[in-house]
């Protein structure tokens, strides 16, 4: 946007020494104010972007914490992917089962808002990049604190956005597990974000109210404005409109994975942007296919039995025996941490609380540990809370939309629980252990 390139000299600049031969060369370094010549930069432009990010990043942080709580990490070790979190898990609570679309809403907002904010974040970083090269790097203790918060803010924002975008694209190229990386990174970033907001918000509000630096010392200049601006190629309003247009384009091409209708078919920026898998009652979104999970027909064939364990002992049930029990239906969505979700599907099967009654929990059943025939994977085991087991809509599903489950959707039996993340709706269930967790 009109920044001076290395070695560029404006037509009005007097001739100076050759590069490396005197003080004129310092004007060609990023630390020199004259290096940055875009007429778009300014505190008002940056303040507008900053306030958008203030609202958006706060929403991201809150919905991210809610997503983490939805996994019930304090319930059982199999659910906890950040066992060293300590005090950072102070806010965790028993995740509710209602409204049944709760996780679909919170995680859809988390991922969609994160994608939409990318152009705003990049524009904000561009608008303040001269400050990153300002010399001297530290002028006082207060200035050192501000610079440190800025370093953590910029680094944390890039880390969180990059790992989040890679996760929703199923590209796990970063070292280690996504869950602890994103969780701890979020806390580091948000701490720096709060510090930076405390330092900058009052001034940003003054700038936007008055269009100038109200309350500043007489003669104080706009430190982000170029001292020798180049000829404008776009106005500040135009730059803001371009940033907003980029965000709108990302919204259109990503939000559809959380909705039904035409937007679902143009969600090109998600790994689920193509047509739905298959047709018919089982033709809706799949988190992980049986082939990817390593589940074969041999694991789920005629010899398959569901083992149910409780204080009264253990029983083994065939699929035919499960179908002979009282069957119930519930309209529930599937919602994934990657941000996509399905509309409500009609599931039919045996209530979890009825299975708990078979093994000694006729009244107030406890939580349950669910195990899949899947041989490996982070969520081949998952724990559900007692409130989830007791909800009459929580099922061991045997059918969906009037037909037998397909193998990809969890045949011969799968868990479906209202408001739970998709990975807790375990597929290809082999064992249910009801116990206080």
N, C-alpha and C positions, 0 to 999 in steps of 0.2 A: 504493500500500500504506500509506495513512495519512499521507503527507507533508502538512505544513502548506501550504495554498494561500496565495497572495499576499493579504494583508489578513485572514487568518483569526486569530481570537483564541480561546484556550481559555476555557471557562466560568470557570475559576479565576483567569484573568489579570486583574490590576487594570486599571482604565481608564487610558489614557495619552493623550498628545498625538495630535492628528490626523496623518495621514500627512504627512511632510515637515516636522514641527514639533518634532522633538526626538529624543532617543536611542531612544525606543521604536520609532521607525520602522526603526531598524537591525535590530531583531529580525525584520523582515519581509523582509529581504534574504537571498539564498542563502548569503551568507558568514557569517550568524549561525547558531550551532549550533541555536537554537530553531526555525529554519525547517524543519528536517528532523525529523519527529516519528514516523516509522514505528517501531514496536517490534520489527520484524523484523531491522533492521540490527544488526550486531555483528561483532566480529572472528572469532568462531567460525563464523558463517554465511558470512562472506567467505572464511575459510580453507578450508572445505569446497569451495566453488566454485573457489577458486584451485588446489587440488590436482588437481581434475578437469581444469581447463584445462592444468595443467602436463603431465599425461600426454597429453591430447588434442592440444595444440598442438605438442608435441615430435613426436608421430606425424605430424601434418600437415606439419611442416617436413621431416622425413626423407623421407616419401613424395613430397613435392614436389620435392626434390632428385633423387630417383630418377627421377621422371617427366621431369625436364629431361635427365638423363643418357641416358634411353632414346632421345631424339631424336638422339643422337650428334652434338652440336653442335661438337665439336672435330674432326670427321671432314672436313667440307666446308662451305664458306660457305652452300650452299643449305639446310643443316640448321640453321645457327646464326642464331637470331633475336635474340640479344643479343651482337653482335660486340664490344661494349665492356666485357665482363664482367671482363676481366683476371684478377686473383687469385681472384675469386669462383668461377671454374671450376676451382679447384685439385683438386677431388675427382673430376672426370670420369674415367670409365673405359670400356673397351670393353663395350658392353651385350651380355649373353649371349643365347643363343637358348633356353636351358632354365632352369627348366621352361617349357613353352610357354605356360602361363597366368600367367607372372610379371607382365607389365604389366597384365593384367586384375585381378590381386590388388592391386598397389600403387596403381594409379590409382583402382580402385573404393574402396579404403580412404580414399584422399586426399579424394575428393569426398564420400563418404557421411559420414565423420567430420566433415568441415567443415560439412555441413548440420546434422548432429545437435548440434554444439556451439553453434549459434546461440542457443538459449534460455539456455545456460549463460553464454555471453559477455554477453548482455544483462543477465542477473541479476547477474553480477559487476560490470558497469559501474554498474548501479543501486545496488548495495550500497555502493560507494565514492564515489558522486557528491558527498557532502558534502565529501570531501577535496579535490575539484577546485576548490571555492570558498573553501577555508580561507584566512584572512588572518593574518599577512602572507604573501604568496606565497612568499617566500624568507626563511629564518631563519638559514641558514649555508651554507657551501660544500657540505657533505654533503647538506643539504636541497635545495639547488639542483640537485645531480646527480640526486637522487631524483625531483624534479619534472620534470626534463628527460626522464628515462627513462620517467616516467609519461606525459608528453605524446606521446612517440614510440610508446609501447606502445599507448595508446588509439587514436591516429591511425592507426598501422600496422595494428592489428587491424581497425578499421572499413574501411580501404582494402582490405586483403587479402580480407576476407569479402565485401565488396560487389562487388569486381571478379570474384572467383571465382564468386559466385552469378549475376552477370550473364552470365558466360561459359557456364556450364552451361545457361542459358536462351537462349543464342544472341542476347543483347541487347548489342550492342557500342556502347553509348552513351558510353563513356569515350573521351577523346582518345588517339590513338596505338594501338599494337599491344598486345594483351593480354599477349603473352609477355614483353617487357621490363618492362612495368609490374608484372606479378605477380612476376617474378623479383627485380627490384631491391627492390620493396616488401617481399618476404619477408625479404631480408637485413637491411633496416633494422628491420623489426618484430622479427626474432628476436634481433638485438643488444640491443634495448631489453628484450625478454622475458628474456634471460639476466641483464641487469643488475638488473632488477626482482626476478627470482627469487632472485638472490644476496642482495639486501637483505631480502626478505620471507620466504623459505622457512624459515629457522630458527625464526622467531617463529610462523609458521603451524603448524609441527609441534608446538611447545610448547603452543600453544593447543588443538590437537586432542587431544594426549595428556592434558592436565590439565583441560581445560575452563576454564582461567583463564590469566592472563598470568604464567606461572611465570617467576621470575627477574627480574620487573620491580620497580621501586622501590615501597616500601610506599605504598599509597594510590593507585597509578596506575589510572586509569579506562580503560574500554573506549572508545577515541576514536571508534568508529563507532556506538556506541549513542546514541540520542536522549536528551538530558538531561531532556526533558519529553515522554515518549512519549505518543502518542494511544492510545485504547482499541484493543486488538488486534482485527483482523478475520480474521487467519490466524496460525497459529503458524510458527516458523521451520522446523519439520519439514514443515509443510504447504506452505510456500513452496518448500522443496527438492523435495518431491514434485510440486508443480505444474511446476517447472522440468524435473524428470526426465520427467514425463508429456509435456511439450511436445517434448522430445528424442525420446521413444519414438514419438510421432506422426509426427515428421519422418522417423524411421528407417523406419517402415512405409510411408510414402508416397514414399520416394525410393530405398531400397536395392534394390528389385525390378529396376531396370535392369541390375543386375549378376548376376542370378540367373534361372533358369528357374522356371516354376511360377506359382502364384496371385499371389505378390508382384509379378510383372512386370506384371500387369494393373491393379494399384492404385498404381503409381508415378506419382502425379498431379503431383508437383512437378518433373518433368523434362520437357524438350521432347519426349521420346519416350514420354510416358505413355499414349498411345492404343494402339489395336490395332497389331499388326505390319503392315508394308507388304505387302499382297498375301497370296496363299496359295501353297502348293506349295514345291518345293525352293529357290526364290529368295525365299521369303517370310520373310526375317529382316532384322534392323535394317540401315539404310542410313545412312551418315555424311552423304553429299551426293549428291543425285540428279543424273542427267545434265542435267536441265533447269536446275538451279541452277548447275551447273558450266559451262553453255553448250556441252555436248557434244551433237551431233546425229547422226542416222543417216548423214549425209554424211561425218562424220569417221571413222566406224567401218564403212563399208559395204564393198562388193566390192573397192574400190581400196586398202583398208587393207593396209599391210605393216609388219612389225616390222623395224626396222633394228638389227643387232647389230654392235658395233664392238670391235676388239681389235687386238693387234699383227700378226695375220695378215691384217688388212684389215677390210672390212665386208661383211656379207651382208644380204639382204632376204628375209624369209620371210612367206609368206601364212599365213592361219589353217589352211588345209588342210595346208600343209607342216609346221606345228607339230603338228597332230594326227597326222601320220604319224610323228613322232619317238616315242621311248620315253616312255610316260606313267606318272606316279607319283601316288600319292594321299597326302594328309596330313589329319589331323583337327585343325583349328586354329580358335581363336576370333578375332573382331574386337573390339578394345578401344580406346575413344576417350578422348581427354583430358577430355572432358566427363563421364566417369565411367560411361557405359553400356558394356555389352559383350554379345556374343552367346555362346551355348554353342558347343562345337566344331562346325564345319561340315566336311563332307567335300569337300575341294578336289582337283581332278585336273588335271594339266598337265605341263609340261616343267620339269625341275630347272634352277635357275639355273646350277649348276656345269656342266651339260651344254651349255648355251648358251655359257658361257665357253670350253668346250673347242672349240667350232666356230670360234672366232676366235683360237686360239693359246694358250689356257690349259688344257692338258690336266691339268697338275699344279698344285695350290695356286693356284686362281684368286684374284685380288685383289678389292677392292671394286668396286661398280658404281654408275654414275650412271643413274638411271631418269628418263625424260622421258615425260610424258603428252601425248595429243593435246589435252588441256584447254588453252585459249588463255591463261588467266591464273589467278592464285591463288597463295597462299603456298606450297603444296606441289605445284605442277604438276611440280616437279623434286624428287627426293630421292636421297640417297646411302645406300647400305648397306655395312656393313663386310665384310671378307673372311670373318670367321667366319659372318656371315649368309648370304653367297653359298655357302659350303661346306656348310652344313647340308643334309642330304638332304631335309628337309621344306620347304625354301625353294623355292617354285615360281613359274613364270609360269603362273598358273591359267587354264584354258580352260573348265572346267566346275565346278559346285558341286552337291553332293548328287545326282549322277547326271544332271544336266541342263546344257545350255549356259548360261553366264552370261547374266543379263539385262543390258540396257543400264545400268540403275542400279547393278548390281553390277560393272561394269567391262568388259562385252563390247567388243571381242573377246578381250582378255587383260588380266589384272591380276596384280600382285605379291601374294603371301601369304608372310609370314615369321613363324616362331614368336617369340612374346614381344615383337614390335615394336608400337609405337603404330599406331593405325589409319591415320594420315595417311602413314606410311611404306609402307603396303601400297597402292601407287599403282594407280589404276584407269585404264583406257583407254590402256595403255602403247603408246608409239610408238617409243621408242629405248632401247637398253641399251648403255652405254659401259663396258666393263670396263677398269679401270686402277687403279694404285696411288693411293689417295686420301689 
